Amino acid sequence: MTTVLLAATSATSVGDVLAVIGACLVAGAVNALAGGGSLLSYPTMVAIGLGPVTANVSNTLALWPGYLSGAAALRGRVAEADARLPVYALAAGLGAVGGAVLLLAGDPDTFEAIVPFLVIMAALLLAVPQRWLERLRSHPRAGGTPAALAGVSVAGVYGAYFGGGLGVILLAVLNAFVGSGLRGLNAMKAVLSLLINTVALVAFVGFAPVTWWVVAAGAPAALVGGLAGARLSDRVPIPVLRRTVVVLGLAAGIALLVT
């Protein structure tokens, strides 16, 4: 890893390396606390000069340790999750395979054209009040398990294709169609997010254009950020954090759209 970083500093500026480390540190913490960390780290990858697909792929690999630490922090709550979690995991994994194939086989120009709208959409999803999502659990679940399977499959496609705001999408689907309590739903969200990103990681390592110095710099930072976010979860005002990410995400999406 040190060799990769030394090579990076000779190929790019120290400022770029520090920007990646800082962005992934914050993104890992934000993912653990409120979700939406990719909305902060992905634009940083683009800003230092990576192409949209390369930035997306490298961002996914760099943030993966943060998803791992987030899931590990909630491992004690998995027992409170819905017993059908393995089935949902299979559906999410298959969706992630489809999303990874769609990204790798698709036209990079198409991805570049739609990604600003995906960033804006994810930011707007983060703006949805948590209490609205929680109310979904009090309503009849249209379709039950089939609807949940379809929802997590679509989330898997989205998560491997881009992934910004994936946790919010998963939580909305699980709130709507799964009967576990909120603690169990959060654990399910963490497990499914980790699974989707793991599928994407495996696909990207073998077949995608990865900027490895970004991964080497960002992955440890995301891990530390995820652990810090889990520890700070009872101290940080989550609504304020979510609003901050929404504003920054919308600004990043608009900037990507006009540049």
ABEGO torsion letter per residue (X at the ends): XAAAAAAAAAABBAAAAAAAAAAAAAAAAAAAAAEGAAAAAAAAAAAAGBBAAAAAAAAAAAAAAAAAAAAAAAAAAAAABBAAAAAAAAAAAAAAAAAAAAAAABBAAAAAAAAAAAAAAAAAAAABBAAAAAAAAABBBBGEAAAAAAAAAAAAAAAAAAGBGAAAAAAAAAAAABABBAAAAAAAAAAAAAAAAAAAAAAAAAABBBBAAAAAAAAAAAAAAAAAAAAAAAABBAAAAAAAAAAAAAAAAAAAAAX
